[in-house]
Amino acid sequence: MRATSDAYWNTSLPKDHDALRELDAYCQEWGGLTRAEATRRLLIEWTLLRQGKGLSVWGPSFAASGSSE
């Protein structure tokens, strides 16, 4: 059941759109996020950047684990 205090919406892009490929790459880099969760994170990151706050706590999981590929 959806929370009534949350906002929900749908997005639409052609399946071969560059932005959708970039979103899918972002999802993979973050350990397999869904497109919805990736979009949520991007909105949060954008807000933090606009407020002049750092994103160090938002690093992808491979950065936090110290692996270097």
Helices and strands as residue ranges (DSSP letters): H 18-29, H 35-50, G 56-58, H 61-65
